[in-house]
Structures are given as C-alpha cells and as structure tokens.
Amino acid sequence: MSFLTVLTYLALLGVWGTSGYLVYQRVRREQLSAYKKKIGKAEHIAEEILEKAEKNLKESEEKAKGIIENAQKDIDKRYEKIDQVEERLIQKEEKIDQKYDSLEKEKENIAKKSQELDALSQEQREKLSQIAKLSYEDAKQELLSIVEQEQKKDILAFVEKFKTIKQEEAEKESVHLLTKILPRIAMNSVSEYTVSSVDIPSEDVKGKLIGREGRNVSYFEKISGVEVLIDDTPLIVKLSSYDPEKRYIATETLKRLVKDGRINPVYIEKTYTEVLNSIEDLLIEKGKEALQMLNLPMMKPDVMRMIWQFHLRYSYGQNLWIHSIEVARIAESLAVEMGLDGLLAKRAGLLHDIGKVVAANGQSHTKIGAEVLRKYWFDDVIVNTAEAHHYDVPITHPIWWIVTAADALSAGRPWARFNTKAIFVEKMSELEKLISGVPWVDKVHIMQAGREIMIFVNPSEVDDLWVEKLIKEVAVRVEDQLDYPGIIRVVAIRETKVIDYLR
C-alpha cells in the first residue's frame, strides 16, 4: 500500500471523528435543553402546589379558630347554667335548714304541751278519786263490771260471731292449703277397669296372633281365660276380663310372645306357664316400685308381699296400688305444710288399706289392717291410722286426720271410683264360684262380660255324654240363683293332652 493511500485513510478517519464529535455535542446540548425545560416545569408545579397548600392551611386555621370560639361559647354558657343551679340548690338548702329548725321548735312545744296535759290529766284523776272516794284502778274495774253485767248478752254474741268468723277463715285457709298441695302430688289417673292394652310393633303381629282359622287366639283365650279384642285400632291389642289377676297374667304373656315373635299353641302354653310360675317375682317388683316412688326404705318380706298384692286389688273400680300411693303423697304434703312428720304420714298413708288384701268377706279391713300392722311392730300412729281412717274408732291424732283427709281426696278424685264396676265384678265372682262348685268342673272362665261361660272338665272322670248333662246342670244353677239379662253361651271343654319327650 502506497503512502498516499494511507494519508487518504487517515484524512477520512479525521473527518469521520470530527463529524461524530460534533453530532455528539449537538445531541448532548439538545438533551440538556430538554432537561432544563422539565426542571423548569417541575419548579413551576411545585410553586403552584406550595401556594395551594399555604392557602388551604390558612383556611383550616380560620375554621379551627371558629370551632374553638363556638366551643368556648358553649362551655361558658354551661358554666353559667351550673352556677345558676348551684345557687338555687344553696337557696333550697337554706330553706330546708330553716324548716328543720322550725320543726325542732314545734317538737319541743308539743313535748311541753304533752307534759302539761299529762299533769292536768293526773290532777283531774286525783280530784275525781277524791270526789268518788275510789282510786283510778278501782273505778276502772267498777266501770268494766257494770258494762259486763249490762252488755253480757252482746259480749257473748260478739264472741260467738268472732269465733264463727275465725272458723270460716280457718276453713278458707285449709282449702287454700289443699289447693296448694294438690298440684304437687297430682299423678296420672291411670286406672285399669276391665281392659288392658298391649302395644305391638306392626300390624303383621295381629295376623300371627289370630293364626290359621283363629287357632292361636282361641287357644290363648282358652288357656288364659281372657278375651282378646282385635279391632281396627292400629298397633294395639286389647285384653278383656273382669278378673285383674287373670288380665295381668295374660298381658305379661302376650308381651313376651310379641317380643319373641313365635306365636303358636306350643309357645303360648310355654310362655303362659313361665309367667304363671314367675307371677310373684313380677309383682314383688311392683311393691319395690311403690317404695321407690315414695322414697321409703325396704320393709319386711311379708309386708312387701302384701304391698305388691295392692296391684291386683280394686276398691269400687279404683286400683288399690295407685290409691295407696296417692294417699301417701297427699298425706306427706299435708303433714309438711302443717309442720308435722311427713315421713310418718307417708308410711301411714301407704299402709292404711293393707287390711283389704287380708280381710275375708264380711270382715272389717280397718280392724284386720290394724292387727296386721301391730303384728309386725309398726309405729302406733301407723297402726291406729289404719284402724281409724273410716271413723271405726275416735280420731285423736293429727296424722290420723291427715290420712283420713288424704283417703277422701284420692277416693273423691274425678273418675277414680265406679260403683257399677264394683257391682259387676262382684256378680262375675259369684257366677264363677257358683259354677266352680259343680262336680267334675276343673276350671271356669267368664268371658264376654258374663255372656259366655267357658268350663274345663276332667277328661278322666267325665265322658262326652256327661259333658252335655253337666251343661244342663250349670244352666239350672245359674237360672235358679242368679239374675242375668239376655242369653248366656256355655262352652264345656273336655280335652286330653299327652306330653312325652323324645331322647
């Protein structure tokens, strides 16, 4: 490469470098000019913002001054009102002090006048005593004796009237006492008369109970002596019998059969026998339940046996178990209200009718009950309560009166007793005893409220021909000795049963 070419290249590089430098300086000047303009605008905006802020600050200061001035004015007004109220209170206090001072002066004047009057009265009494030649007490007694002689009849009439008024007030108070106690001892009026209900889980059980062609229900009625009533009432089967013991055993048997689910003649007889053998254990639980309901301690086994027998006894249609618990609760509440021994009254109320489970026909249950309680060393109050609650002996102890009142309250409860039911049960019992006295009769069931008689005879002693004669003899006895309406159906059953076990 020649020297001239090199110089040419160097000249070109110098031209390019100079032109680039000039361009760079121009661009830089333009950027600086743009930056200066932006800074100028920012300073102008900052000045405007600062001016607005100063203006707003002045306005805020002026508003704050106005608010402070208004608040100060309100405070000054309230201070003025407080000063006025304080001044009025001071004035009232001064007036009260003045009135108190005047009252004290009047009190002193009254005391002086009272002393002057007492002295004057004493002086007059002395003068009168000198004139009458009698002291004040003698004159007083003389005056009272004269008034008593002249107004004796009026005084007696007044005393009698006062006694009558007080007696009426006492009766009202006793009614109030009873009405206050009764809601606390109220219990469910659950009384079985001749029908018991058994709940069943479904309607299918009714079909099982009836059985094919009614064999199950017929066998159940035959073995239990209780009529089974199956109607359209959902989930309920009713058992009807005038005898509460038969009805109770049949009810327990049916409950067990329904729970087990197997209902046929074999299981009916098996279950009935089990219930019959365990009847005493079942009813002992009723005796324990009575003591638990009344929160009483356990008693002797013989007494407990009598208490559970309450469950199967009725008096004029009222269950003796329910009646005894009611009387115990009422007697306890009455005794507590009167400040007496509530526990003693409760025990006396529970046992007051215990003679009804021991006394035979024609015997006084009050006398027999007292003898039974005396035999087991019960408290004299409990013994005499059982003897006196029907006024067979004079009532002298408060507990006796309380139990007697409680007995009347329980017996007088609406729908508690039915004389017609008691008469009906008595007639059915007479009918059963009459037929049981016929030779070769083993067992008798009165069904359909006396319209059907079911008789079981001993098959080893009576043949089929004698069964017909037996029915005629029963008919003759019933016609001769009992009054009955309508037609009575007599069914005699002669059945031979053979039981063996395959081993």
ChimeraX attribute file (.defattr): number of C-alpha atoms within 10 A of each C-alpha:
attribute: neighborCount
match mode: 1-to-1
recipient: residues
	/A:1	5
	/A:2	6
	/A:3	7
	/A:4	9
	/A:5	10
	/A:6	11
	/A:7	11
	/A:8	11
	/A:9	11
	/A:10	12
	/A:11	12
	/A:12	12
	/A:13	12
	/A:14	12
	/A:15	12
	/A:16	12
	/A:17	12
	/A:18	12
	/A:19	12
	/A:20	12
	/A:21	12
	/A:22	12
	/A:23	12
	/A:24	12
	/A:25	12
	/A:26	12
	/A:27	12
	/A:28	12
	/A:29	12
	/A:30	12
	/A:31	12
	/A:32	12
	/A:33	12
	/A:34	12
	/A:35	12
	/A:36	12
	/A:37	12
	/A:38	12
	/A:39	12
	/A:40	12
	/A:41	12
	/A:42	12
	/A:43	12
	/A:44	12
	/A:45	12
	/A:46	12
	/A:47	12
	/A:48	12
	/A:49	12
	/A:50	12
	/A:51	12
	/A:52	12
	/A:53	12
	/A:54	12
	/A:55	11
	/A:56	12
	/A:57	12
	/A:58	12
	/A:59	12
	/A:60	12
	/A:61	11
	/A:62	12
	/A:63	12
	/A:64	12
	/A:65	12
	/A:66	12
	/A:67	12
	/A:68	12
	/A:69	12
	/A:70	12
	/A:71	12
	/A:72	12
	/A:73	12
	/A:74	12
	/A:75	12
	/A:76	12
	/A:77	12
	/A:78	12
	/A:79	12
	/A:80	12
	/A:81	12
	/A:82	12
	/A:83	12
	/A:84	12
	/A:85	12
	/A:86	12
	/A:87	12
	/A:88	12
	/A:89	12
	/A:90	12
	/A:91	12
	/A:92	12
	/A:93	12
	/A:94	12
	/A:95	12
	/A:96	12
	/A:97	12
	/A:98	11
	/A:99	12
	/A:100	12
	/A:101	12
	/A:102	12
	/A:103	12
	/A:104	11
	/A:105	12
	/A:106	12
	/A:107	12
	/A:108	12
	/A:109	12
	/A:110	12
	/A:111	12
	/A:112	12
	/A:113	12
	/A:114	12
	/A:115	12
	/A:116	12
	/A:117	12
	/A:118	12
	/A:119	12
	/A:120	12
	/A:121	12
	/A:122	12
	/A:123	12
	/A:124	12
	/A:125	14
	/A:126	16
	/A:127	12
	/A:128	15
	/A:129	16
	/A:130	11
	/A:131	9
	/A:132	11
	/A:133	12
	/A:134	14
	/A:135	14
	/A:136	14
	/A:137	10
	/A:138	12
	/A:139	15
	/A:140	11
	/A:141	12
	/A:142	13
	/A:143	11
	/A:144	12
	/A:145	13
	/A:146	11
	/A:147	12
	/A:148	13
	/A:149	10
	/A:150	11
	/A:151	12
	/A:152	13
	/A:153	11
	/A:154	11
	/A:155	14
	/A:156	11
	/A:157	12
	/A:158	12
	/A:159	12
	/A:160	12
	/A:161	12
	/A:162	12
	/A:163	12
	/A:164	12
	/A:165	12
	/A:166	12
	/A:167	12
	/A:168	12
	/A:169	12
	/A:170	12
	/A:171	12
	/A:172	12
	/A:173	12
	/A:174	13
	/A:175	12
	/A:176	11
	/A:177	15
	/A:178	18
	/A:179	11
	/A:180	14
	/A:181	19
	/A:182	15
	/A:183	9
	/A:184	11
	/A:185	16
	/A:186	12
	/A:187	12
	/A:188	6
	/A:189	14
	/A:190	10
	/A:191	19
	/A:192	14
	/A:193	21
	/A:194	16
	/A:195	18
	/A:196	18
	/A:197	14
	/A:198	14
	/A:199	13
	/A:200	17
	/A:201	12
	/A:202	11
	/A:203	14
	/A:204	10
	/A:205	19
	/A:206	19
	/A:207	14
	/A:208	17
	/A:209	25
	/A:210	19
	/A:211	17
	/A:212	11
	/A:213	8
	/A:214	12
	/A:215	13
	/A:216	21
	/A:217	24
	/A:218	16
	/A:219	18
	/A:220	24
	/A:221	17
	/A:222	17
	/A:223	15
	/A:224	20
	/A:225	23
	/A:226	26
	/A:227	23
	/A:228	22
	/A:229	14
	/A:230	17
	/A:231	11
	/A:232	9
	/A:233	9
	/A:234	13
	/A:235	17
	/A:236	18
	/A:237	22
	/A:238	17
	/A:239	21
	/A:240	23
	/A:241	27
	/A:242	24
	/A:243	21
	/A:244	21
	/A:245	15
	/A:246	18
	/A:247	23
	/A:248	20
	/A:249	19
	/A:250	28
	/A:251	23
	/A:252	17
	/A:253	22
	/A:254	23
	/A:255	15
	/A:256	17
	/A:257	20
	/A:258	18
	/A:259	10
	/A:260	11
	/A:261	13
	/A:262	15
	/A:263	21
	/A:264	20
	/A:265	17
	/A:266	11
	/A:267	15
	/A:268	23
	/A:269	16
	/A:270	14
	/A:271	21
	/A:272	22
	/A:273	15
	/A:274	12
	/A:275	20
	/A:276	16
	/A:277	11
	/A:278	12
	/A:279	15
	/A:280	14
	/A:281	12
	/A:282	15
	/A:283	20
	/A:284	19
	/A:285	14
	/A:286	20
	/A:287	22
	/A:288	19
	/A:289	13
	/A:290	21
	/A:291	19
	/A:292	12
	/A:293	10
	/A:294	18
	/A:295	11
	/A:296	13
	/A:297	9
	/A:298	12
	/A:299	14
	/A:300	8
	/A:301	10
	/A:302	9
	/A:303	17
	/A:304	19
	/A:305	20
	/A:306	18
	/A:307	26
	/A:308	24
	/A:309	22
	/A:310	22
	/A:311	22
	/A:312	17
	/A:313	17
	/A:314	23
	/A:315	16
	/A:316	17
	/A:317	22
	/A:318	24
	/A:319	21
	/A:320	25
	/A:321	22
	/A:322	21
	/A:323	24
	/A:324	27
	/A:325	23
	/A:326	25
	/A:327	29
	/A:328	27
	/A:329	28
	/A:330	28
	/A:331	33
	/A:332	29
	/A:333	25
	/A:334	26
	/A:335	21
	/A:336	14
	/A:337	15
	/A:338	13
	/A:339	9
	/A:340	15
	/A:341	14
	/A:342	21
	/A:343	19
	/A:344	17
	/A:345	28
	/A:346	29
	/A:347	26
	/A:348	29
	/A:349	31
	/A:350	27
	/A:351	23
	/A:352	30
	/A:353	26
	/A:354	24
	/A:355	23
	/A:356	22
	/A:357	19
	/A:358	15
	/A:359	15
	/A:360	11
	/A:361	8
	/A:362	6
	/A:363	12
	/A:364	14
	/A:365	22
	/A:366	26
	/A:367	18
	/A:368	21
	/A:369	25
	/A:370	24
	/A:371	17
	/A:372	18
	/A:373	22
	/A:374	15
	/A:375	10
	/A:376	13
	/A:377	11
	/A:378	15
	/A:379	14
	/A:380	13
	/A:381	17
	/A:382	26
	/A:383	25
	/A:384	27
	/A:385	32
	/A:386	31
	/A:387	27
	/A:388	23
	/A:389	24
	/A:390	15
	/A:391	13
	/A:392	12
	/A:393	13
	/A:394	12
	/A:395	17
	/A:396	11
	/A:397	12
	/A:398	15
	/A:399	26
	/A:400	27
	/A:401	17
	/A:402	24
	/A:403	31
	/A:404	22
	/A:405	18
	/A:406	26
	/A:407	23
	/A:408	14
	/A:409	17
	/A:410	21
	/A:411	18
	/A:412	11
	/A:413	10
	/A:414	9
	/A:415	11
	/A:416	18
	/A:417	20
	/A:418	13
	/A:419	11
	/A:420	11
	/A:421	18
	/A:422	18
	/A:423	13
	/A:424	15
	/A:425	21
	/A:426	13
	/A:427	17
	/A:428	20
	/A:429	14
	/A:430	14
	/A:431	20
	/A:432	18
	/A:433	12
	/A:434	16
	/A:435	21
	/A:436	17
	/A:437	11
	/A:438	13
	/A:439	12
	/A:440	17
	/A:441	17
	/A:442	14
	/A:443	15
	/A:444	20
	/A:445	27
	/A:446	22
	/A:447	22
	/A:448	15
	/A:449	15
	/A:450	20
	/A:451	14
	/A:452	15
	/A:453	21
	/A:454	17
	/A:455	25
	/A:456	18
	/A:457	20
	/A:458	16
	/A:459	16
	/A:460	10
	/A:461	8
	/A:462	15
	/A:463	12
	/A:464	12
	/A:465	8
	/A:466	12
	/A:467	21
	/A:468	12
	/A:469	11
	/A:470	20
	/A:471	14
	/A:472	13
	/A:473	15
	/A:474	19
	/A:475	15
	/A:476	11
	/A:477	14
	/A:478	16
	/A:479	11
	/A:480	9
	/A:481	11
	/A:482	11
	/A:483	8
	/A:484	12
	/A:485	7
	/A:486	5
	/A:487	9
	/A:488	15
	/A:489	12
	/A:490	17
	/A:491	14
	/A:492	17
	/A:493	16
	/A:494	14
	/A:495	11
	/A:496	8
	/A:497	5
	/A:498	5
	/A:499	4
	/A:500	5
	/A:501	4
	/A:502	3
	/A:503	3
